[in-house]
């Protein structure tokens, strides 16, 4: 209805989708300053979760599935596991980027395949 390019929407939406990662990171840092929250996180953190996020394949898992799971959820789990934002920034940005590009591609080319 707006007659704008899906590619423009993908380009603008890509950084906007990343805002939720930043919000979760800021809120988690704020919560970490509360002593009882910090104790709760330390007590509930498991070695299994730490092994999973430390694996070499975690980068590609975030790139492939981060946009589908929800960037806020991926960030919350990673922060819970003690992973800093700088380790998540690139794979999450790539995940959101390829997701936006696929949606724009389908928006442009799928209608051409439908019967008129």
C-alpha positions as CSV (number, residue, x, y, z in Angstrom):
1,X,0.0,0.0,0.0
2,X,2.9,2.4,0.7
3,X,4.5,1.5,-2.6
4,X,8.0,1.4,-1.1
5,X,10.7,-1.1,-2.0
6,X,10.9,-4.2,0.2
7,X,14.7,-3.8,-0.1
8,X,14.4,-0.3,1.6
9,X,12.3,-1.9,4.3
10,X,14.9,-4.6,4.8
11,X,17.7,-2.1,4.9
12,X,15.9,0.1,7.5
13,X,14.5,-2.8,9.5
14,X,17.8,-4.5,9.9
15,X,19.3,-2.1,12.5
16,X,15.9,-1.5,14.0
17,X,15.5,-5.2,14.7
18,X,18.9,-5.1,16.5
19,X,17.6,-2.5,19.0
20,X,15.9,-5.3,21.0
21,X,19.3,-6.9,21.6
22,X,20.7,-3.6,22.9
23,X,17.6,-3.2,25.2
24,X,18.0,-6.6,26.7
25,X,21.7,-6.1,27.2
26,X,21.1,-2.7,29.0
27,X,18.4,-4.2,31.2
28,X,20.5,-7.2,32.1
29,X,23.4,-5.0,33.1
30,X,21.0,-3.0,35.2
31,X,19.8,-6.1,36.9
32,X,23.3,-7.3,37.5
33,X,23.9,-4.4,39.8
34,X,21.2,-5.8,42.2
35,X,23.1,-8.2,44.6
36,X,20.2,-10.7,45.0
37,X,19.8,-11.0,41.2
38,X,23.5,-11.6,40.7
39,X,23.4,-14.3,43.3
40,X,20.4,-15.9,41.7
41,X,22.0,-15.9,38.2
42,X,25.3,-17.4,39.6
43,X,23.4,-20.1,41.5
44,X,21.2,-21.1,38.5
45,X,23.9,-21.0,35.9
46,X,24.9,-24.6,34.8
47,X,28.1,-25.9,33.4
48,X,26.2,-27.4,30.5
49,X,24.9,-24.0,29.4
50,X,28.5,-22.6,29.7
51,X,29.8,-25.5,27.5
52,X,27.1,-24.9,24.9
53,X,27.8,-21.2,24.5
54,X,31.6,-21.8,24.6
55,X,31.4,-24.2,21.6
56,X,33.0,-23.2,18.3
57,X,29.7,-23.8,16.5
58,X,27.8,-21.2,18.5
59,X,28.6,-18.4,16.1
60,X,27.0,-20.3,13.2
61,X,24.1,-21.4,15.3
62,X,23.3,-17.8,16.1
63,X,23.7,-16.8,12.5
64,X,21.3,-19.5,11.3
65,X,18.7,-19.5,14.0
66,X,19.0,-16.3,16.0
67,X,16.4,-14.4,14.0
68,X,13.9,-17.3,14.3
69,X,14.3,-17.7,18.1
70,X,14.1,-14.0,18.7
71,X,17.1,-11.7,19.1
72,X,15.9,-10.8,22.6
73,X,15.8,-14.4,23.7
74,X,19.2,-15.2,22.3
75,X,20.7,-12.2,24.0
76,X,18.9,-13.0,27.3
77,X,20.2,-16.6,27.3
78,X,23.7,-15.5,26.4
79,X,23.8,-12.8,29.1
80,X,22.5,-15.4,31.6
81,X,25.4,-17.6,30.5
82,X,27.8,-14.8,31.1
83,X,28.6,-14.1,27.4
84,X,29.3,-10.4,26.7
85,X,27.4,-8.5,24.0
86,X,30.5,-8.1,21.8
87,X,30.6,-11.9,21.2
88,X,26.9,-11.9,20.1
89,X,26.9,-8.7,18.0
90,X,28.3,-9.9,14.7
91,X,26.4,-13.3,14.5
92,X,23.1,-11.7,15.5
93,X,23.5,-8.8,13.0
94,X,24.3,-11.3,10.3
95,X,21.3,-13.4,11.3
96,X,18.9,-10.4,11.2
97,X,20.5,-9.3,7.9
98,X,20.0,-12.5,6.0
99,X,16.5,-12.8,7.4
100,X,15.6,-9.3,6.2
101,X,17.1,-10.1,2.8
102,X,15.2,-13.3,2.4
103,X,11.9,-11.6,3.4
104,X,12.6,-8.8,0.9
105,X,13.5,-11.3,-1.9
106,X,10.3,-13.3,-1.3
107,X,8.2,-10.1,-1.2
108,X,9.6,-9.0,-4.6
109,X,9.7,-12.3,-6.5
110,X,7.0,-14.5,-5.0
111,X,4.1,-12.4,-6.4
112,X,5.5,-12.9,-9.9
113,X,5.1,-16.7,-9.5
114,X,1.5,-16.5,-8.5
115,X,-1.2,-16.8,-11.2
116,X,-2.9,-13.5,-12.2
